Each structure stands twice: as C-alpha cells, then as structure tokens.
Amino acid sequence: MTDITDDSVPAGEPNGPGPVAEEQSARRRRRRWPYVVLAGVVAMVAAALFVPTPFYLYEPGGIRPTESRISISDHQAFSDGGTIDYPTVGIRQATVVGLFEGWADDAIEVRSKDEVYPGGDVKQERILNRRMMDDSKFIATVLAFDQVGYPVTVTGSGAFIDELMTGFPSSSILRQGDVITAVDGRPVTTAGDLRPLLEGKAAGDVVELSIRRPGTDGGEPVELTERVELGRNPDDDSRGYLGVAVSTADQGLDLPFDIDIDSGKVTGPSAGLAWTLGLVDRLTPGDLTGGRRVVATGEVATDGSVLTIGGIEQKMSAIVRGGYDVFLYPESTPKESVEAIEAIAGDRVELHPVGTIDEALAVLAPSGVPAAPPLS
C-alpha cells in the first residue's frame, strides 16, 4: 500500500491545523474567557450569599402579641383596645454578605457560635430554649392568678435533676434524671420545695435524700436513699450547696378553669413579663394599657421579680420600627445597655424599668388593677 503525504504539512512535522485553523481556535478561546470570568463571579457571589461563616447575627426580630394568644375556657375573659406584646431577637448564621450587613448596621450584632450557643450543642440549646418558654408561661400563669386573687396550686412529683455541677460531692452520687422526692424525710413536690429544706445547713453537712431513679432500658423507676455531703455555696460561704440544677418533675397546675397560652415557634424565657401582664389584662375588666400599645420584656421568677434578658438593644430597634408607645424592661439591665436603648428610643417610646410584677402593674394601672369577677 502506498503512503500518502499531505503537501500542506511541512516535511518533518506531524499532521495538524494550519495557520487558519489555529487562528480560529484562538478566537474561540478568547470568546470563552468572558464566560469563564462570569462563571467565577457568579460562584463568588453565590458563596458570599449562601455559604455560612462561623459567625451569627443577632438582629431585631418581630413583635408578638400576648392577649390574642391566651385562650380562657369556662370563665369570663376581657379584650379591650390596647395591646401588650413582647419583642423577639432574630438569630441567623451569617454569610460573608451578612457579616458586612452586621458591621454596617448598628442594630445588628455579630457574635461567635460560642456566644450564641455556649453549650456547643445547637440542637440541645434549642430544646432548652423551648423549655424555658414553657417555664415562663407556667410562672406567668401562677403570678397572674395570684395578682387577681384566683386560687392556683403547683403540682409535681419531686425535684428533677437537670444538671450536676462539677466539684461537689453530689456529682459522684446523684445522676442527671434523678428525682429528689424528700430531704431528711420531709417531702419534695416541686423544685421550689428544695431550697427551704436546705436552708440553715452548712458546707460539710450531710443530708439524706430520697431519690426516684429511672429504670434501665425503660424499666420501672427505682426508689433509693442516698446520704450526700453539701458543698460550699459559691455565692455565700455560710451556706451549704447541693450542686444541682433542678426543675419540677411532672409539673402541672391545678386551676379553677382552663388557660392555654400559645407561644408558637418563639422560644426562650424573656416573654414572661409580657405573658403575666397580658393574662392579668384578660382576667380583669377595663383596659390595663389605657389604649396604648405596650411592649414588655423580662424573665419572671416565681417570687414576681423581673430578671435581666439579652438582646435588649435589638428589641428596642424593633419596638421603634413598630411604632409602639411604652416599653417595660428589667430594672437590672446593665447601664451601658440602658444608655443604648435610650439613644435608640429618643422621645418616640416611653421607657419604664421595672423590678417586679407589682411595679409593672403600677406603671400601667397607677390607680390599681380592677377587681377580677368572682369565680362561678
């Protein structure tokens, strides 16, 4: 078979494109460059918009109602012109664009994951926040009923151990999930029963605890008795300290009629003050707000005190944007935060620091809360 030589290819070179073909290929490469650059830009923009960073944005959230979320059955309830609402803080993981947004907007605070979720477990922190919201509604109901003079009884089956603190003798004897049912033979029904039974005891004293411990593999609980030495109270050397964080096991309320408080998807304890005021207003005639649009924030304790909460600057921004009239907030709020919310509010919102539920009610009803109707 005869070899065929292509005269268009110089001797000694392999077959390949000629000058015309090479120029066409170069033009094609030049045409592709804008698309490559555009694809790169699109990828970078997408990353800036959607790829999360290790930081979170604390920003103004929404304002949520209380009274329209409180359902009362088999008893007279009231609904008047004003509103008692509570502010929320939005938390979202920041993208690169979000970080610039946070640095540019004074109402947004950039925080690390450790600051937002100090326990490190995001899922567990969210569960804890849901529980704190439930506790805030529970305490608000007790406080509101006490305010209007209706009977209320807290029920439970002991003090549930949520957490054991390291460095105390109890941590080697008790377990998370144990339920303390008695101290030195005296019964414990709720978490609030525990502290009075330990009152007057010093570090080194030994107490006898009756414990209900969950059974293994879902079996029946085990009843046992343990002698536990008290440790030193970190806040008061004169008092002994068991070294546990507790809540009421099988917590419930015995009420003369049914109450349902719907908090939706909002979590955390800071709506406690607003829930209490909203429920008092629903249970009493007249308008507790005097027709004003009121916002309140603050965790409430069982003794009626109003406790400090976080994110108050972001909440103040949301309140101003919502055009509200009055803002009640914890008296114990740090000075620098108070100065910040005063600057944000200006003369647009009336600010009232309160330390207790009684003080909050005195702001809204200086002449006193109207009497609730008698129980049928």
C-alpha positions in Angstrom: 0.0 0.0 0.0 1.4 3.4 -1.0 1.9 6.0 1.7 0.1 9.3 1.1 1.9 12.6 2.0 -0.1 15.8 2.6 1.9 18.5 0.8 0.2 21.1 3.0 2.3 20.0 6.0 6.0 20.8 6.1 8.3 17.9 5.9 9.3 16.5 9.3 6.1 17.8 11.2 3.1 15.7 12.1 -0.3 16.4 10.6 -2.0 19.3 12.4 -4.0 22.5 12.0 -2.8 25.1 9.7 -2.5 28.8 10.4 -6.1 29.5 9.6 -7.3 26.7 12.0 -5.0 28.0 14.8 -6.4 31.5 14.4 -10.0 30.2 14.6 -9.1 28.2 17.8 -7.5 31.3 19.4 -10.7 33.3 18.6 -12.8 30.6 20.3 -10.6 30.7 23.4 -10.9 34.5 23.5 -14.7 34.2 23.3 -14.7 31.7 26.2 -12.8 33.9 28.6 -15.8 36.2 29.4 -17.9 33.2 30.2 -15.2 31.8 32.5 -14.8 35.1 34.3 -18.6 35.4 34.6 -18.9 31.9 36.0 -16.2 32.7 38.6 -18.0 35.9 39.6 -21.3 34.0 39.9 -19.6 31.4 42.1 -18.1 34.0 44.3 -21.4 35.9 44.7 -23.2 32.7 45.4 -20.6 31.8 48.1 -21.0 35.3 49.6 -24.8 35.0 49.7 -25.3 31.4 50.7 -22.1 29.8 52.2 -22.3 30.1 56.1 -19.5 31.5 58.2 -18.7 30.5 61.8 -20.5 33.7 63.0 -24.1 34.5 63.8 -26.2 37.7 63.5 -28.2 39.0 66.5 -30.8 41.3 64.9 -34.2 42.9 65.6 -36.9 40.3 65.4 -40.7 40.6 65.3 -43.1 41.9 67.9 -45.5 39.2 69.1 -48.9 39.6 70.8 -49.9 38.1 74.1 -53.6 38.6 74.7 -54.8 37.2 71.4 -52.7 34.1 72.1 -54.3 33.5 75.5 -57.4 31.3 75.5 -59.6 31.1 78.5 -62.3 28.4 78.8 -65.4 28.2 81.2 -64.7 31.7 82.7 -65.3 35.3 81.7 -62.5 36.9 79.8 -61.9 40.5 78.6 -60.4 42.0 75.5 -60.0 45.8 75.1 -58.4 48.4 72.9 -54.7 48.4 73.9 -52.1 45.7 73.3 -49.5 44.1 75.5 -46.8 42.5 73.2 -43.3 41.2 73.5 -40.3 41.7 71.3 -38.1 38.9 69.9 -34.5 38.7 68.6 -33.7 37.1 65.3 -30.6 34.8 65.2 -29.2 33.6 61.9 -25.9 32.2 60.8 -24.0 34.8 58.8 -22.8 34.6 55.3 -20.0 36.9 54.1 -22.6 39.4 52.9 -24.3 39.0 56.3 -21.1 39.9 58.1 -20.8 43.2 56.1 -24.5 43.8 56.9 -23.9 43.3 60.6 -20.9 45.6 60.7 -22.7 48.3 58.8 -26.0 48.2 60.8 -25.8 49.3 64.5 -29.0 47.3 65.2 -27.3 44.0 64.3 -24.6 42.4 66.4 -22.1 39.9 65.1 -21.4 37.0 67.6 -19.4 33.8 67.6 -21.1 30.4 67.8 -19.8 30.1 71.4 -21.5 33.3 72.4 -24.9 32.3 70.9 -24.7 28.6 71.8 -22.4 28.4 74.9 -23.1 24.7 75.4 -21.8 24.0 71.9 -24.8 21.7 71.0 -27.2 23.8 68.8 -30.0 21.2 69.0 -29.7 20.9 72.8 -29.7 24.6 73.2 -32.9 24.9 71.1 -34.6 22.3 73.2 -33.5 24.2 76.4 -34.9 27.4 75.0 -38.3 25.8 74.2 -38.4 24.5 77.8 -37.6 28.0 79.1 -40.5 29.4 77.1 -42.8 26.7 78.7 -41.5 27.6 82.1 -42.1 31.3 81.5 -45.8 30.6 80.6 -46.1 28.4 83.6 -44.7 31.0 86.0 -46.7 33.8 84.3 -50.0 31.9 85.0 -49.2 31.4 88.7 -48.2 35.1 89.1 -51.3 36.4 87.2 -53.7 34.2 89.2 -52.1 35.4 92.4 -52.5 39.0 91.3 -56.2 38.7 90.6 -56.9 36.6 93.7 -57.8 33.3 92.0 -56.6 30.0 93.6 -53.7 28.2 92.0 -51.8 25.2 93.1 -48.5 24.0 91.6 -48.3 20.2 91.4 -45.4 17.9 90.8 -43.7 14.7 91.8 -40.4 15.9 93.0 -37.3 18.0 92.0 -35.9 16.7 88.7 -32.1 17.0 88.4 -31.4 18.7 85.1 -27.7 19.2 85.7 -25.0 18.2 88.2 -22.2 20.7 88.8 -18.6 19.5 88.9 -16.6 19.8 92.1 -19.5 18.9 94.5 -19.8 15.6 96.4 -23.3 15.1 94.9 -21.8 14.7 91.4 -20.4 11.3 92.3 -23.6 10.0 93.9 -26.6 11.6 92.1 -27.3 11.3 88.3 -28.9 13.6 85.8 -32.5 12.5 85.5 -32.8 11.5 89.2 -35.8 13.0 91.0 -35.4 14.1 94.6 -38.6 13.3 96.5 -37.6 14.0 100.1 -34.9 15.7 102.2 -34.3 14.2 105.6 -37.7 12.6 105.4 -39.6 15.9 104.5 -41.4 15.6 101.1 -40.3 17.5 98.0 -43.1 18.0 95.5 -41.8 20.9 93.4 -38.3 22.4 92.6 -39.2 25.3 94.9 -39.5 22.9 97.9 -35.8 22.0 97.8 -34.1 25.2 98.8 -36.1 25.8 102.0 -35.3 22.3 103.2 -31.6 23.0 102.8 -31.8 26.4 104.5 -29.6 26.7 107.5 -27.3 23.9 106.5 -23.5 24.5 106.1 -20.9 23.1 103.8 -19.9 19.7 105.0 -23.3 18.9 106.5 -24.8 15.6 105.3 -28.4 15.3 104.1 -30.5 12.2 103.4 -32.1 12.3 100.0 -35.0 10.1 98.8 -34.4 9.5 95.1 -36.5 8.1 92.3 -34.1 7.0 89.6 -35.2 6.0 86.1 -35.1 2.2 85.4 -32.6 0.8 83.0 -33.8 0.1 79.4 -37.1 1.8 80.1 -37.9 -0.3 83.2 -39.7 0.7 86.3 -38.1 3.5 88.4 -36.0 2.6 91.4 -36.6 4.1 94.8 -33.5 4.6 96.9 -32.0 6.7 99.7 -28.6 8.4 99.5 -26.6 10.4 102.0 -25.0 13.4 100.3 -22.5 15.9 101.7 -23.2 19.5 100.9 -20.5 21.6 99.2 -19.6 25.2 99.6 -22.0 27.7 98.1 -20.1 29.8 95.5 -22.1 33.0 96.4 -22.3 32.5 100.2 -19.6 30.6 102.2 -22.0 30.3 105.2 -24.5 28.1 103.3 -24.2 24.6 102.1 -24.9 23.8 98.4 -26.1 20.6 96.9 -24.6 21.5 93.5 -27.6 20.6 91.3 -29.9 22.5 88.8 -33.5 21.3 89.2 -36.9 21.7 87.8 -40.3 20.3 88.9 -40.9 16.7 87.7 -44.3 16.1 86.2 -45.0 19.8 86.6 -48.6 20.9 86.5 -51.1 23.5 87.7 -54.4 23.0 89.5 -56.6 25.9 88.2 -60.3 26.7 88.7 -60.7 27.0 84.9 -58.6 26.2 81.8 -55.9 28.5 80.4 -54.0 27.9 77.1 -51.1 30.2 76.1 -49.9 29.7 72.5 -46.3 30.9 72.0 -46.0 29.5 68.5 -42.4 28.9 67.5 -40.9 31.6 69.8 -38.5 30.2 72.4 -36.6 31.5 75.5 -37.7 33.0 78.8 -37.9 36.7 78.1 -41.6 36.9 77.4 -42.5 36.0 81.0 -43.3 39.6 82.0 -45.5 40.2 78.9 -47.4 36.9 79.4 -48.1 37.8 83.0 -49.4 41.3 82.2 -51.4 40.1 79.2 -53.1 37.4 81.3 -53.9 39.9 84.1 -55.5 42.1 81.5 -57.5 39.2 80.0 -58.8 38.3 83.5 -59.8 41.8 84.6 -62.4 44.3 83.2 -61.3 47.6 81.7 -58.1 48.2 79.7 -54.8 47.8 81.6 -53.0 49.6 78.9 -55.2 52.7 78.7 -55.5 52.1 74.9 -51.7 52.3 74.5 -49.5 49.9 72.5 -47.3 48.4 75.2 -44.3 46.1 74.8 -42.7 44.3 77.8 -39.7 42.0 78.1 -38.1 40.2 81.0 -37.9 36.8 82.5 -40.0 36.4 85.6 -39.2 34.4 88.8 -41.6 32.6 91.0 -41.4 35.4 93.6 -42.5 38.0 91.0 -39.1 39.6 90.3 -38.2 40.6 86.7 -34.8 39.3 85.6 -32.3 40.6 83.1 -32.5 39.3 79.5 -30.2 39.6 76.4 -30.6 41.3 73.1 -32.4 44.4 74.5 -30.8 46.8 72.0 -32.1 44.7 69.1 -35.5 44.5 70.7 -35.6 48.3 71.2 -34.9 48.8 67.5 -37.8 46.5 66.6 -40.1 48.4 69.0 -39.2 51.8 67.4 -39.8 50.4 63.9 -43.2 49.1 65.1 -44.3 52.5 66.4 -45.1 51.3 70.0 -45.9 53.7 72.8 -44.5 52.1 76.0 -41.6 49.7 76.7 -41.3 47.9 80.1 -37.9 46.3 80.7 -35.9 44.8 83.6 -34.6 47.3 86.1 -31.4 45.2 86.4 -30.4 45.8 82.8 -26.7 46.9 82.6 -26.1 50.7 82.5 -24.5 50.6 79.0 -27.5 48.7 77.6 -29.9 51.2 79.2 -27.9 54.1 77.6 -28.1 52.3 74.2 -31.9 51.8 74.3 -32.4 55.4 75.5 -30.5 56.6 72.5 -32.5 54.3 70.1 -35.8 55.3 71.6 -35.3 59.0 71.7 -38.6 60.7 72.5 -40.6 58.2 70.4 -41.1 55.5 73.1 -41.8 55.9 76.8 -39.3 53.7 78.8 -40.0 52.2 82.2 -37.5 50.0 84.1 -39.3 47.6 86.5 -38.0 45.2 89.1 -41.2 43.3 89.9 -44.6 42.4 88.5 -46.1 44.8 91.0 -44.0 47.7 89.7 -45.0 46.8 86.1 -48.7 46.9 87.0 -48.2 50.2 88.8 -46.9 51.7 85.6 -49.8 50.5 83.6 -52.5 51.0 86.2 -51.5 53.7 88.7 -54.9 53.6 90.4 -54.8 49.8 90.8 -55.8 46.8 88.8 -59.6 46.4 88.5 -61.1 43.6 90.5 -61.5 40.3 88.7 -65.0 38.8 88.5 -65.8 36.2 91.1 -65.4 32.6 90.3 -68.7 30.9 89.4 
